[in-house]
Every structure is written in structure tokens, then in C-alpha cells.
Amino acid sequence: MNDITLIDEREDLEDKLMSSRYWVSEIQAASKREKKWREEIVPKIEKKYRDERNLNRRVDKTFNILWSNTEVMKSALYPSTAQPDVRRRFGTSDPLGRQGALVLERGLMYCNDDYDIDGTVDRTLEDMLLAGRGVIWNVIKTKMAEDEEGEEYIADQTLESEYVHWRHYREGSAYTWRKMPWVARMHQWTKSEMKKGFPDHAEKLSYTGTTNPDETPGDESTEVFKRVDVWEIWDKIQKQRIYLVEDYPYLLKTEEDPYGLKDFFPCPEPCAKVRSNKNRIPLAEPTLYWDQIEELDRITTRIIKLTDTLKWRGVYDASSGEESDQLADLPKKDDGTFLPWKNFSELLEKGGLVNAFQALPITEVQAVINGLGEQRNATVQVIYQLTGISDIQRGSTDPRETKGAQQLKAQFGSIRMRKTQAEVERFVKDDYRIKAELIAEHFSLEKLKEMTGLDMPHAEDIQAEIQGLMAEAAKVAQQVMSAVQQAEMQGQQPPEDLDQMIEKGKQAVLDKIQELENEITWEKVHEFLRDDKSRGYKIAVESDNSVLQDADAEKKNRMEFMEVVSSMFERTVPAMISFPASIPLVKESFMFVVRGFKVGRVLEDAIEDAFDDISENPPPPQDNGEAKVAEAKVAMDRELTQMKLAEANAKIEMMREEFNLKFQQAQLDAEVKQMEAASDIQIEEAKAQADIDRSNQKLNADLTRDEYQARQKANIEAHKAQASIEIQAEKARQSNIGGSNV
């Protein structure tokens, strides 16, 4: 690199040569500030993360917890695609703001679907977690075409957030992003690309094959497409975009504020997990627990080496000559194998095979391995404590733990990561705001219409409709005047209210024209979006929650909100029906409670509209329902009395049937006795007849008495029921009279 050139003031830069020297000095100074971070720290971390070792010659063993932690954090910080959320900033009576917000939201969603936004954010988060800084860069690409007359027009426009590798980003010297004077990114373009963008300089540049610092210059694999490193610098002070090559003495191109953004830079502030007030040099998080990472690798290497020594080895008695060779092969034999042994008795005298073999002791080695395993687990837990990753977030739980203990772990882990989650959410939100500003101020009306698919009229359509309406009104007015003149010629008098009718018709036409002029058109929306101040006042650009939320807590909040709303509706609806004048008070009380719930904010408009409808069309007042209750009670008493009368009649009918049966049985008995006594003397016949007559008289007397008593009892019950009905009816009538007086 060239030596850094010091310049007193930026205003002293008068030509491209001096400007080139100044910006090369700025780039070199930025590289020097971050030299240790770029050349030593981050390459070491990335090598560890990717485990870049020779697979065939690995000596040291590793426990790659860095890769594991990074993957867990990426999933926790960006679990799904963050969707844009564009809404009106204030108020509900702003149809232009509503349509503008809808156009921007659909435009952002289309741009997200037009390229791999998840891949871009994933690479950016990986740089943040490993290197300490992640950068994306918004770029508008415009495709021009010519019409039949040779005039150029915009054929297509695209907006994309491009991932910028940590090696290819530089920024000026400042403590905060708001004070940042310039930012720059590196492009590695081929000669053909340079001819399209910078035709005057393309042939004068030096092209190399080093597209990556890790590649070797001159390698055949890198010489296929030679490239040149071009710096794209955004100078916030001079509001310029500058292109240059470090070893080229002239600036390639200088453009005046190409995007016109509110904060000038086309990129949001780089996302960083760890920040320091000392300077803006990135601080890679793995360096904060690098000692534990190396300790974990050392322990793992020792465990594997000691595990390799855990083999069943030992010595045996070789004094038996050739048979000792068979003894040596004994541990290698299959199950159920027995070897012949000539001196078996001698072997038994020596204590058998137990004394014939002497195994190398491995108990001590096993104890050391167990101790190292415990130490490794302890080191892993230390790393989790330093990074704030709980086992719940890693999907690892102990089934013996209670639900409360697991919830505490999840809460603790979310607290530790809340700051990083907020940083990622801020980063995505700022990117959406920049993209929304680019869409609003640079996309053509035709492109917005294609992207959003909204059905809105154009200004020319409204104007044509107004012209047609005015022509129709003029035609009707001419017809009326002709009819009046014809009536006067015939000696007839025009209607007395003719002037009022004409004035009423004019007013109707004017009202319709005013309604058409107030209708939202594409031109109004486009003009509104291009007005930076008006758009900023009326529209807020956010992103949905791009971090993993607690679903159980969200569900609980919604259930609590619905219970409160349902309870309030049950208590307030009868009051509004009985006293319509209380509707405004009930509405304000209801909204006071609803605004206390965050989950209820999405329903505020619907609830307010419902109360407004009730205020405009209040329900008619109704009584308190006591008369209906009394009437229902009287009806129930009447039905009960009728049931009792029916029951009494049934009993009387049963008694009558029983009497008839007894009477028939007595007649049968008398006939039998008469037939049996036919051969007896006349006295016995008369006696039997007398007995029959007495029995008949007794039965008749009993029947007459029972029937009479049953009928009397039924009549008394009927009179009582009728009196009760009249009393209840009188009470109900008195109650209705009292309620009306109140």
C-alpha cells in the first residue's frame, strides 16, 4: 500500500488526483485501525468455526462448541423471515396515509420475495456472531429501454439488500453512527463489468485473480476471471458517491447524492452483539471466552488419547513351550471354544488361568478419563454462562426438573439474549426504513402499481368522469330551459319551485364532483410518498417481531384480554340499551381498559367503530323484564293446575272402572251360587238372594260416597287454582303499572 497522505482540509481537494490520494489515505487509515481485528482475530475465529484442519492428519482433537453456539444463536435471533409492518402513525381518518402505507408494505413484501432475504440476513448474523459486525447494503437496479421514437424509459426496477463481507467494509473515524462521516464497501469486478461502468478507465487498471485474501496469486483456479478491487465510498459530508481503485491515481466516478436518503447512507448501522465506548472497532464475542474454548479442546484431546489406551492387554506364562502359543490365542477365540492342554493338572496347581494371565490395570486410567469428562462438562457450563445460552434454548432439558425450574431457565436465557435480539430487530427495522424510502422516492408509478396490485383509479380517469358528469348536467339544464321556454310559448306557467329544483340539481352535481375529487388516486399516493416530510409524519415503518417470542405468554395475554372484554360487554350492554345517553361514558371506560392491553391495540379501531355505530343508531329502550317473568310464572301455574285437574279426573275414572269390575264379579258369584243351590230348598235360595241384595246395596252406597268425595275434592282444587291464577295476574298487572310510572 501507498503511504498515508495527510491533507489539511477537505476543501483543498481541487482535482481528481488530489481527491484520489485523500480517499486512498482514508481507506488505508481505516484498515490500519482494524488491522489486528482483520488479520489476526477474525481469521482465527473463522478457522476454528469451520474446523479447517487436514482430515487425514489431525493430531489435536476438538470440541467445536463455537459452531454449536453460533448455530443456536442464529436460530434464536432470526427464526423466520421478518415481515414489514407499515401503518399510519396517528389517527384513523387519513385515507391517503392508509393507502400510502399499504403501497409501501406491499412493495417491501414484493422486494423480499424477489431475492433471498433470509440468506442475506443469515450471512450477516454469522458475521455479527463470529467477527463482531454484520453489514448489508441496499442497491437499486434500474433497467432502461427505448421506445419506438428512441426515447429512453424505465423498463424495470429492483431493490435488493446485498450482503457485504466483513473484509469488504470500511468506515470513517467516529464514536457514534450518527456522526459517521463516510462508509465504503469493496466490489471485485471483472474487466467486462468495468467496461460497462467505467469505460474510460477499464483498460488502464491492473487486474488480478485474488478474489479472496486466502487465495494464492497466480493460481490457475484464480486466473480464470481476473478482477480489480473497486471501493464504493459514500461521503456524507459532501453528499457524494465516489468510486476508486487504491493503486490508480484518479477517481473512477463521482456522483451527487444518488438516492437522496434522509440519513444519506444506503445501509443501516452494522449490527454488533458487543459494543464498546472506547472505539467502533468490532469486538468479536468468541474472544470473550476463547480461553474456555481452548481449554475444552485440550481436555477433549486428552480424553481421546487416554481412551485409546483403554485396551485389554497383559502378559502370560510362556514356560509351557508350544502350548503357550495356544494360550496366547485364547482371548481371540470365539464363544464355546476349548483348547487342549497336556499339562492341565500343572496349570491347576498354579492357580488356573487366573494366575496364568496378568492384565494391565486400566482402573486408574478410567478414573482419570471420568475426571476429565466432569471437567469438560464444567467448562461447557462456564461457556454457556458466559454466552447466556440456556439448555432450554438448546432443546436440552432434564426430565427430573420441575416446570418452574424450566421456565426460570427459559426466562433467564431470554433476559441474557434480549439485548442481542433487540439489536437484530433494530437492524432489520432500519433496513426496512431505508428500503421503504427508496421505494417511495425512486420507484415509478407503473412499478408501484405492478408490485402492489392495488385497484386505485388514475387522475385522468377521475377527470374524465368529472367531465362526463358536467356534460350530462349541462345537457339536463339545457333540456329544462327548453321545456320552460316551450311552456311559456304555449301560455303555461312553469312550476313555482323550479328555481329550487335547479339549485338542488346543481348542488347534487357539485357534491358528486367533490366526492370524485376527494377520491384517492395513484397520482396522489405517488406524490404523497415522494414527499419525505409528509410521509415521515404520517407513516411509520416497522418490522414484525424478528425474534422468537414466548408463545405461552402471548396466548395468556390474549385470553386475559378476551375475558376482560367479554365481562365488560355483559355488564355494559344492558346499561346502553336501558339508558342510551350512557353510551359515550361506556365507550370511554371501555377504551380506557382496552388501551391497557398491548394485544388489544389491533382491535381499537374495530371497537371504536362499533361504539360509533351504536351511538348513531341507539337501540330502543326496553323494560327490565319483570312483567315477562311474572307472565311466565302465571303461565306455569296455569299449566300446573291443569295437570292437577287431569290427575284428579284420572283417579275418578280408575275408581269407576274398579267399581264396575267388582260389580261384575259379584254378579258372577251370585249366579254361581244360584246354580249350586238350585237343588236346595226355597229357603236357602231366598237367603242367598237376600245376601246378594245386601251386597249390592252396600257396593252402591260405597261407590256413591267415594265418587262424591272425589268430585268434591277436585272441585275444591280447581277453585283454588283459579283463584291463584287471578291473584298472579293481578300482581303482574300492578307490576306493569308501577314500571310504566317509573
C-alpha positions in Angstrom: 0.0 0.0 0.0 1.0 3.6 -0.5 2.0 5.8 2.4 -0.9 7.6 4.1 -1.2 11.2 2.7 -2.2 13.9 5.2 -4.3 16.8 4.0 -5.2 19.9 6.0 -8.8 20.5 4.8 -11.2 18.6 2.6 -11.9 21.8 0.7 -8.3 21.8 -0.6 -9.2 18.9 -2.9 -9.4 20.5 -6.3 -8.8 17.8 -8.8 -9.3 14.1 -9.2 -5.7 13.3 -8.5 -5.7 15.0 -5.1 -9.2 13.5 -4.3 -8.0 10.1 -5.1 -4.9 10.4 -2.8 -7.2 11.7 0.0 -9.7 8.8 -0.2 -6.9 6.2 -0.5 -5.5 7.6 2.7 -8.8 7.4 4.4 -9.3 3.7 3.3 -5.8 2.9 4.5 -6.2 4.6 7.8 -9.5 2.7 8.4 -7.7 -0.6 7.5 -4.9 0.2 9.9 -7.2 0.9 12.8 -8.7 -2.5 12.4 -5.6 -4.3 11.3 -5.3 -6.7 14.3 -9.0 -7.4 14.2 -8.9 -8.2 10.5 -5.6 -10.1 10.2 -5.4 -11.9 13.5 -8.6 -12.2 15.5 -11.3 -12.9 13.0 -9.4 -15.3 10.7 -8.5 -17.3 13.8 -12.2 -17.4 14.9 -13.4 -18.4 11.4 -10.8 -21.1 11.1 -12.0 -22.5 14.4 -15.7 -22.2 13.5 -15.1 -24.1 10.2 -12.7 -26.5 11.8 -10.2 -26.0 8.9 -7.8 -28.9 9.6 -6.4 -31.6 7.5 -8.9 -34.5 7.8 -6.1 -37.1 7.2 -3.5 -35.6 9.6 -5.5 -34.5 12.6 -3.4 -34.7 15.7 -5.3 -32.5 18.1 -8.9 -33.2 18.8 -11.6 -30.5 19.1 -15.0 -30.0 20.7 -16.4 -27.4 18.3 -18.8 -25.6 20.7 -18.2 -22.4 18.8 -20.1 -23.8 15.8 -22.8 -25.1 18.0 -23.3 -21.8 19.9 -23.3 -19.8 16.7 -26.0 -22.0 15.1 -28.2 -21.9 18.2 -27.9 -18.1 18.3 -28.7 -17.7 14.6 -31.8 -19.7 15.0 -32.8 -17.8 18.2 -32.2 -14.3 16.7 -33.8 -14.9 13.3 -36.2 -17.9 13.5 -38.3 -16.8 10.4 -38.5 -14.1 7.8 -39.1 -10.7 9.3 -42.1 -9.2 7.5 -42.5 -5.4 7.1 -45.2 -3.7 9.1 -46.2 -0.2 7.6 -49.0 1.6 9.3 -50.4 5.1 9.8 -48.5 6.9 12.5 -51.5 8.8 14.0 -55.3 8.9 13.7 -57.8 6.8 11.8 -59.3 9.4 9.4 -56.5 9.6 6.9 -57.3 7.6 3.8 -54.3 8.9 1.9 -52.0 7.8 4.6 -53.7 4.4 4.8 -53.3 3.8 1.1 -49.7 5.0 1.1 -48.8 2.7 4.0 -50.5 -0.2 2.1 -48.5 0.5 -1.0 -45.2 0.7 0.9 -45.9 -2.5 2.8 -46.8 -4.5 -0.3 -43.8 -3.1 -2.1 -41.5 -4.2 0.7 -43.0 -7.6 0.7 -42.6 -7.9 -3.0 -38.9 -6.9 -2.8 -38.4 -9.5 -0.1 -39.8 -12.2 -2.3 -37.8 -11.0 -5.3 -34.5 -12.2 -3.8 -33.1 -14.4 -0.9 -33.5 -12.1 2.0 -33.2 -14.9 4.5 -29.8 -15.9 3.1 -28.6 -12.3 3.3 -29.7 -11.9 6.9 -28.3 -15.3 7.9 -24.8 -14.4 6.5 -25.0 -11.0 8.2 -25.8 -12.6 11.5 -23.0 -15.1 11.1 -20.5 -12.2 10.6 -22.0 -10.5 13.7 -21.6 -13.5 15.9 -18.2 -14.5 14.7 -16.5 -11.3 13.6 -18.5 -8.9 15.7 -20.0 -6.8 12.8 -22.6 -7.6 10.1 -23.3 -5.3 7.1 -25.9 -5.2 4.4 -26.1 -2.6 1.5 -29.3 -1.5 -0.3 -29.0 -1.2 -4.1 -31.5 -0.1 -6.7 -31.0 -1.6 -10.1 -32.8 0.1 -13.0 -33.2 -1.4 -16.4 -33.7 1.2 -19.2 -35.2 0.6 -22.7 -36.1 2.7 -25.7 -39.5 3.3 -27.3 -40.2 3.5 -31.0 -39.2 7.1 -31.1 -35.8 6.4 -29.5 -36.6 7.9 -26.1 -35.4 6.0 -23.0 -37.8 4.9 -20.3 -37.6 2.8 -17.2 -38.4 -0.8 -18.2 -37.8 -2.4 -14.7 -36.6 -1.5 -11.2 -35.5 -3.8 -8.4 -34.4 -3.2 -4.9 -32.1 -5.6 -3.0 -30.3 -5.7 0.3 -26.8 -7.1 -0.6 -24.6 -8.9 1.9 -21.2 -7.2 2.5 -18.4 -9.4 3.8 -16.7 -8.1 6.8 -13.4 -7.9 4.8 -15.0 -5.6 2.3 -16.3 -2.9 4.6 -14.7 0.3 5.9 -16.0 3.3 7.8 -14.7 6.6 9.0 -13.5 7.6 12.4 -16.4 8.4 14.8 -17.8 7.3 18.1 -21.4 7.0 17.0 -23.2 6.1 13.8 -24.9 9.5 13.6 -21.5 11.2 13.4 -20.1 8.8 10.9 -18.5 10.9 8.0 -18.3 8.1 5.4 -18.7 4.4 4.8 -17.3 2.3 2.0 -17.6 -1.2 0.5 -15.4 -3.1 -1.9 -16.5 -4.6 -5.2 -14.5 -7.2 -7.0 -15.4 -6.6 -10.7 -14.2 -8.2 -13.9 -12.8 -6.3 -16.8 -16.1 -6.6 -18.7 -18.0 -5.2 -15.8 -15.6 -2.3 -15.5 -16.1 -1.5 -19.2 -19.8 -1.2 -18.7 -19.5 1.0 -15.6 -16.2 2.9 -16.2 -15.3 2.7 -19.9 -12.8 5.5 -19.7 -10.7 3.7 -17.1 -11.2 0.0 -17.6 -8.2 -0.5 -19.9 -5.9 1.3 -17.6 -6.4 -0.8 -14.5 -4.5 -3.8 -13.2 -6.5 -7.0 -12.8 -5.5 -9.9 -10.6 -7.0 -13.2 -9.7 -7.1 -12.8 -6.0 -10.8 -12.7 -5.4 -10.2 -13.8 -1.8 -7.3 -13.0 0.5 -6.9 -16.7 1.3 -6.2 -17.5 -2.4 -2.7 -17.5 -3.8 -2.0 -15.0 -6.7 -1.0 -16.8 -9.9 -3.0 -19.9 -9.1 -4.7 -21.3 -12.2 -8.0 -21.6 -10.4 -8.0 -17.8 -9.7 -6.7 -16.6 -13.0 -9.8 -17.6 -14.9 -11.6 -14.4 -14.1 -9.2 -11.6 -13.2 -10.8 -8.9 -11.1 -10.0 -5.5 -9.6 -10.9 -4.2 -6.2 -13.1 -1.1 -6.5 -14.1 0.9 -3.5 -17.6 2.5 -3.4 -17.4 5.4 -0.9 -20.5 7.3 0.4 -19.3 10.7 1.6 -21.9 12.1 4.0 -20.2 15.5 4.4 -20.1 16.3 0.6 -23.2 14.2 -0.2 -21.3 12.2 -2.9 -20.8 8.7 -4.0 -17.2 8.0 -5.1 -15.6 5.0 -6.9 -11.8 4.5 -6.8 -9.1 1.8 -7.0 -6.3 2.1 -4.4 -3.4 1.8 -6.8 -5.0 4.0 -9.5 -4.2 7.8 -9.3 -7.6 9.0 -10.5 -11.2 8.7 -9.2 -13.3 6.4 -11.4 -16.6 8.3 -10.9 -18.2 10.9 -8.6 -22.0 11.2 -8.2 -24.0 13.8 -6.3 -26.2 12.1 -3.7 -27.7 9.3 -5.9 -30.5 8.3 -3.6 -31.4 11.4 -1.6 -32.0 9.4 1.6 -32.8 11.1 4.9 -29.7 9.7 6.6 -27.7 9.6 3.3 -26.2 6.1 3.8 -27.8 3.2 1.9 -27.0 0.8 4.7 -28.3 0.7 8.3 -25.8 0.8 11.1 -23.9 -2.5 11.2 -25.3 -4.9 13.7 -23.0 -5.8 16.6 -23.6 -8.1 19.6 -20.8 -6.5 21.7 -20.1 -2.7 21.6 -17.5 -0.6 23.4 -17.5 3.1 24.1 -13.7 3.1 23.5 -14.0 3.0 19.7 -16.0 1.4 16.9 -13.5 -1.4 16.2 -15.6 -4.6 16.3 -15.3 -6.8 19.3 -15.8 -10.5 18.4 -17.7 -12.3 21.1 -15.8 -15.6 20.9 -12.7 -13.7 22.1 -14.5 -13.2 25.5 -14.5 -17.0 26.1 -11.6 -18.1 23.9 -9.7 -19.4 26.9 -12.5 -21.8 27.7 -12.7 -22.9 24.0 -9.0 -23.8 24.0 -9.4 -25.5 27.4 -12.3 -27.5 26.1 -10.1 -28.7 23.1 -7.2 -29.6 25.4 -9.5 -31.7 27.6 -11.1 -33.4 24.6 -7.7 -34.2 23.2 -6.6 -35.8 26.5 -9.8 -37.8 26.8 -9.4 -39.2 23.3 -5.7 -40.1 23.9 -6.4 -41.8 27.2 -9.4 -43.6 25.7 -7.1 -45.1 23.0 -5.0 -46.6 25.9 -8.1 -48.4 27.3 -7.3 -51.8 25.7 -7.3 -55.3 27.4 -3.6 -56.1 27.4 -1.2 -58.1 29.6 1.3 -61.0 30.0 1.0 -64.8 30.2 3.2 -67.7 31.3 5.4 -68.8 28.4 7.2 -71.6 30.2 5.0 -74.3 28.7 6.7 -74.4 25.3 4.5 -74.7 22.3 1.3 -74.9 24.3 1.9 -71.3 25.4 1.2 -70.2 21.9 -2.2 -71.6 22.2 -2.6 -69.8 25.5 -1.8 -66.5 23.8 -4.5 -67.2 21.2 -7.2 -67.9 23.8 -8.5 -64.3 24.1 -9.1 -64.3 20.3 -11.2 -67.5 20.2 -15.0 -67.5 19.7 -17.6 -68.3 22.3 -17.7 -72.0 23.3 -14.1 -72.8 22.2 -11.9 -75.1 24.4 -8.2 -75.7 23.8 -6.4 -79.0 24.6 -3.8 -78.7 27.4 -1.4 -81.5 28.2 -0.2 -80.2 31.5 -3.7 -79.2 32.7 -3.0 -80.6 36.2 0.1 -78.5 36.5 -1.9 -75.4 35.3 -4.4 -76.1 38.1 -1.7 -76.4 40.6 -0.5 -72.9 39.6 -4.0 -71.4 40.2 -5.5 -71.9 36.7 -6.0 -69.3 34.0 -6.4 -66.6 36.6 -2.8 -66.8 37.6 -1.7 -67.7 34.0 -2.7 -64.2 32.7 -1.8 -60.8 34.2 -3.8 -57.9 32.6 -2.6 -54.4 32.5 -4.6 -52.3 35.1 -6.9 -49.7 33.5 -8.9 -48.7 36.5 -6.7 -45.7 37.2 -6.9 -44.6 33.5 -10.7 -44.9 33.6 -10.8 -42.7 36.7 -8.7 -40.0 35.0 -11.0 -40.1 32.0 -14.0 -39.7 34.2 -12.4 -36.8 35.9 -11.6 -35.2 32.6 -15.2 -35.7 31.5 -16.5 -33.9 34.5 -14.1 -31.1 33.9 -15.2 -30.8 30.3 -18.8 -30.6 31.3 -17.9 -27.9 33.8 -16.1 -26.0 31.1 -19.1 -26.3 28.8 -21.4 -24.9 31.5 -19.0 -22.0 32.1 -19.2 -21.2 28.3 -23.0 -21.3 28.5 -22.9 -18.9 31.4 -20.7 -16.5 29.6 -22.8 -16.6 26.4 -26.1 -16.7 28.2 -27.4 -19.8 26.2 -29.6 -22.0 28.5 -30.2 -25.7 27.9 -33.9 -24.8 27.2 -32.9 -22.8 24.2 -30.6 -25.6 23.0 -33.5 -28.1 23.3 -31.9 -30.0 26.1 -33.8 -30.5 29.3 -33.7 -32.7 32.4 -36.9 -34.7 32.7 -36.4 -34.7 36.5 -36.7 -30.9 36.6 -39.9 -29.2 37.6 -41.9 -27.0 35.2 -41.0 -23.9 37.3 -37.3 -24.7 37.0 -37.5 -25.0 33.2 -39.5 -21.7 33.0 -36.9 -20.0 35.1 -34.1 -21.2 32.8 -36.0 -20.1 29.7 -36.7 -16.7 31.3 -33.0 -16.3 32.3 -31.8 -17.2 28.8 -34.2 -14.8 27.2 -33.1 -12.0 29.5 -29.5 -12.6 28.6 -30.3 -12.6 24.8 -32.8 -9.8 25.0 -30.2 -7.1 24.1 -28.9 -9.0 21.1 -32.5 -9.7 20.0 -33.3 -6.0 20.2 -30.1 -5.2 18.2 -31.1 -7.6 15.4 -34.7 -6.2 15.4 -33.3 -2.7 15.2 -31.0 -3.7 12.3 -33.9 -5.3 10.3 -36.2 -2.3 11.1 -33.6 0.3 9.9 -33.1 -1.7 6.7 -36.8 -1.7 6.0 -37.0 2.0 6.6 -34.2 2.7 4.1 -35.9 0.3 1.6 -39.3 2.0 2.1 -37.7 5.4 1.5 -36.0 4.1 -1.7 -39.3 2.6 -3.0 -41.3 5.8 -2.2 -38.9 8.2 -3.8 -37.3 6.3 -6.7 -39.8 3.7 -8.0 -42.0 4.8 -10.8 -45.8 4.8 -10.5 -46.1 2.0 -13.0 -43.7 -0.2 -11.0 -45.6 0.5 -7.7 -48.8 -0.5 -9.4 -47.3 -3.7 -10.7 -45.8 -4.6 -7.4 -48.8 -4.0 -5.2 -51.7 -4.9 -7.4 -54.0 -2.4 -5.7 -57.1 -1.2 -7.5 -57.0 2.6 -7.5 -58.1 4.9 -10.2 -55.8 7.3 -12.1 -56.3 11.1 -12.1 -57.2 11.0 -15.8 -60.0 8.5 -15.0 -61.4 10.8 -12.3 -61.1 13.9 -14.6 -62.8 12.1 -17.4 -65.6 11.1 -15.1 -66.0 14.6 -13.8 -66.1 16.0 -17.4 -68.8 13.4 -18.3 -70.8 14.4 -15.2 -70.6 18.1 -16.0 -71.6 17.4 -19.7 -74.5 15.4 -18.5 -75.5 18.1 -16.1 -75.3 20.8 -18.8 -77.4 18.6 -21.1 -80.1 18.2 -18.4 -80.0 22.0 -17.7 -80.4 22.7 -21.5 -83.4 20.4 -21.7 -85.0 22.1 -18.7 -84.6 25.5 -20.2 -86.0 24.3 -23.5 -89.0 22.9 -21.7 -89.6 26.1 -19.8 -89.4 28.2 -23.0 -91.8 25.9 -24.8 -94.3 26.1 -21.9 -94.1 29.9 -21.9 -94.8 30.0 -25.6 -97.8 27.9 -25.0 -99.0 30.2 -22.3 -98.3 27.8 -19.5 -96.7 28.9 -16.2 -93.5 27.0 -15.0 -93.6 25.3 -11.6 -93.2 27.7 -8.7 -90.3 25.7 -7.2 -88.4 25.4 -10.5 -85.5 27.6 -9.1 -85.2 25.3 -6.1 -85.2 22.2 -8.2 -82.5 23.6 -10.4 -80.4 24.7 -7.4 -80.9 21.3 -5.9 -79.7 19.6 -9.0 -76.6 21.8 -9.2 -75.7 21.1 -5.6 -76.1 17.3 -6.3 -73.7 17.6 -9.2 -71.2 19.7 -7.1 -71.3 17.1 -4.3 -70.6 14.3 -6.7 -67.7 16.2 -8.2 -66.3 17.0 -4.8 -66.6 13.3 -3.9 -64.7 12.3 -7.1 -62.0 14.9 -6.4 -61.5 13.6 -2.9 -61.1 10.0 -4.2 -57.6 8.5 -3.7 -55.8 8.1 -7.0 -52.4 6.6 -7.9 -51.1 10.1 -8.7 -52.0 11.4 -5.2 -50.4 8.4 -3.5 -47.3 8.7 -5.6 -46.9 12.4 -4.8 -47.5 11.7 -1.1 -44.9 9.0 -1.0 -42.3 11.2 -2.7 -42.8 13.9 -0.1 -40.3 12.9 2.5 -41.6 15.1 5.3 -45.3 14.4 4.8 -44.6 10.6 4.5 -42.5 10.7 7.7 -45.2 12.5 9.6 -48.0 10.1 8.6 -46.4 6.7 8.1 -44.3 4.5 10.4 -42.2 1.7 9.0 -41.6 -1.2 11.4 -40.9 -4.9 11.2 -42.8 -7.7 12.9 -41.1 -9.3 15.8 -38.0 -10.9 14.3 -37.1 -12.8 17.4 -38.6 -15.8 19.0 -41.3 -14.7 21.4 -42.8 -16.6 24.3 -45.9 -18.1 22.7 -47.4 -19.2 26.0 -47.2 -15.7 27.4 -48.7 -14.2 24.3 -51.6 -16.7 24.4 -52.1 -16.0 28.1 -52.3 -12.2 27.4 -54.8 -12.7 24.6 -57.0 -15.0 26.7 -56.9 -12.5 29.6 -57.9 -9.7 27.2 -60.8 -11.6 25.8 -62.1 -12.5 29.3 -62.0 -8.8 30.3 -63.7 -7.6 27.1 -66.4 -10.3 27.4 -67.1 -9.4 31.0 -67.3 -5.7 30.2 -69.7 -6.4 27.3 -72.0 -8.4 29.6 -72.1 -5.5 32.2 -72.3 -2.6 29.8 -74.6 -3.7 27.0 -77.8 -3.8 29.2 -76.9 -0.3 30.5 -76.6 1.1 27.0 -79.9 -0.5 26.0 -81.7 0.9 29.0 -80.0 4.3 29.0 -78.7 5.3 25.5 -77.3 8.5 27.0 -74.7 6.5 28.8 -73.1 5.2 25.5 -70.3 7.9 25.4 -69.3 7.2 29.0 -69.4 3.4 28.4 -67.2 3.9 25.3 -64.5 5.9 27.1 -64.5 3.5 30.0 -64.2 0.6 27.6 -61.4 2.1 25.6 -59.6 3.0 28.8 -59.4 -0.7 29.7 -58.6 -1.9 26.1 -55.7 0.5 25.7 -54.1 -1.1 28.8 -53.6 -4.3 26.8 -50.9 -4.4 24.1 -52.7 -7.2 22.3 -55.8 -5.1 22.2 -54.3 -2.3 20.1 -55.1 -4.1 16.9 -58.8 -4.1 17.8 -59.1 -0.5 18.9 -60.3 0.7 15.5 -63.0 -2.0 15.3 -64.2 -1.4 18.9 -64.4 2.4 18.4 -66.3 1.8 15.1 -68.7 -0.5 16.9 -69.4 2.2 19.6 -69.8 4.9 16.9 -72.5 2.7 15.2 -74.3 2.2 18.5 -74.2 6.0 19.1 -75.6 6.8 15.7 -78.3 4.0 15.9 -79.1 3.5 19.6 -81.4 0.6 20.4 -84.9 1.4 21.7 -85.3 1.4 25.5 -86.8 -1.8 26.9 -88.3 -2.7 30.3 -86.5 -4.6 32.9 -88.2 -7.9 32.1 -90.2 -8.3 35.3 -93.5 -8.3 33.5 -92.3 -11.1 31.3 -91.1 -13.0 34.3 -94.5 -12.6 36.1 -96.4 -13.6 32.9 -94.2 -16.7 32.5 -94.8 -17.6 36.2 -98.6 -17.3 35.7 -98.5 -19.5 32.7 -96.5 -22.1 34.6 -99.1 -22.0 37.5 -101.9 -22.4 35.0 -100.3 -25.4 33.4 -99.7 -26.9 36.9 -103.4 -26.5 37.8 -104.4 -28.1 34.6 -102.1 -31.0 35.3 -103.7 -31.4 38.8 -107.2 -31.4 37.4 -106.2 -34.0 34.8 -104.7 -36.2 37.6 -108.0 -36.0 39.7 -110.1 -36.9 36.7 -107.8 -39.9 36.1 -108.3 -41.1 39.6 -112.1 -40.8 39.3 -112.0 -42.8 36.1 -109.9 -45.5 37.8 -112.3 -45.8 40.7 -115.3 -46.1 38.3 -113.5 -48.9 36.5 -112.7 -50.7 39.7 -116.4 -50.5 40.8 -117.6 -52.0 37.6 -115.1 -54.8 37.9 -116.3 -55.6 41.5 -119.9 -55.4 40.4 -119.4 -57.8 37.6 -117.5 -60.2 39.9 -120.4 -60.1 42.4 -122.9 -60.9 39.7 -120.8 -63.9 38.6 -120.5 -65.1 42.2 -124.3 -64.8 42.7 -125.0 -66.7 39.5 -122.7 -69.5 40.6 -124.2 -69.8 44.0 -127.7 -69.7 42.5 -126.8 -72.6 40.2 -125.2 -74.6 43.0 -128.2 -74.0 45.3 -130.9 -74.9 42.6 -131.5 -78.3 44.2 -131.8 -76.8 47.7 -134.8 -75.8 49.4 -136.6 -72.5 48.6 -135.4 -71.0 51.9 -131.7 -71.3 51.0 -132.5 -69.7 47.7 -134.2 -66.8 49.3 -131.4 -66.4 51.8 -128.8 -66.3 49.0 -130.9 -63.8 47.2 -131.1 -61.7 50.3 -127.4 -61.8 50.7 -126.9 -60.7 47.1 -129.3 -57.8 47.6 -127.5 -56.7 50.7 -124.1 -56.9 48.9 -125.4 -54.9 46.0 -126.8 -52.2 48.3 -123.5 -51.9 50.2 -121.5 -51.6 47.0 -123.7 -49.0 45.6 -123.5 -47.0 48.8 -119.7 -47.2 48.9 -119.4 -46.2 45.2 -121.7 -43.2 45.7 -119.8 -42.0 48.7 -116.3 -42.4 47.2 -117.3 -40.8 43.9 -119.0 -37.9 45.7 -115.9 -37.2 47.8 -113.5 -37.4 44.8 -115.6 -34.9 42.8 -115.8 -32.6 45.8 -112.1 -32.7 46.3 -111.4 -32.0 42.5 -113.8 -29.0 42.6 -112.0 -27.5 45.6 -108.6 -27.9 43.9 -109.9 -26.3 40.7 -111.4 -23.3 42.7 -108.0 -22.9 44.4 -106.0 -22.9 41.2 -108.4 -20.4 39.5 -108.0 -18.1 42.5 -104.2 -18.4 42.4 -104.2 -17.5 38.7 -106.4 -14.4 39.2 -104.1 -13.3 42.1 -100.9 -13.7 40.0 -102.5 -11.9 37.1 -103.5 -9.0 39.3 -99.9 -8.8 40.7 -98.4 -8.8 37.2 -100.8 -6.0 36.1 -99.9 -3.9 39.2 -96.2 -4.5 38.4 -96.6 -3.3 34.8 -98.4 -0.2 36.0 -95.6 0.5 38.5 -92.8 0.1 35.9 -94.5 2.4 33.5 -94.9 5.1 36.2 -91.2 4.8 36.9 
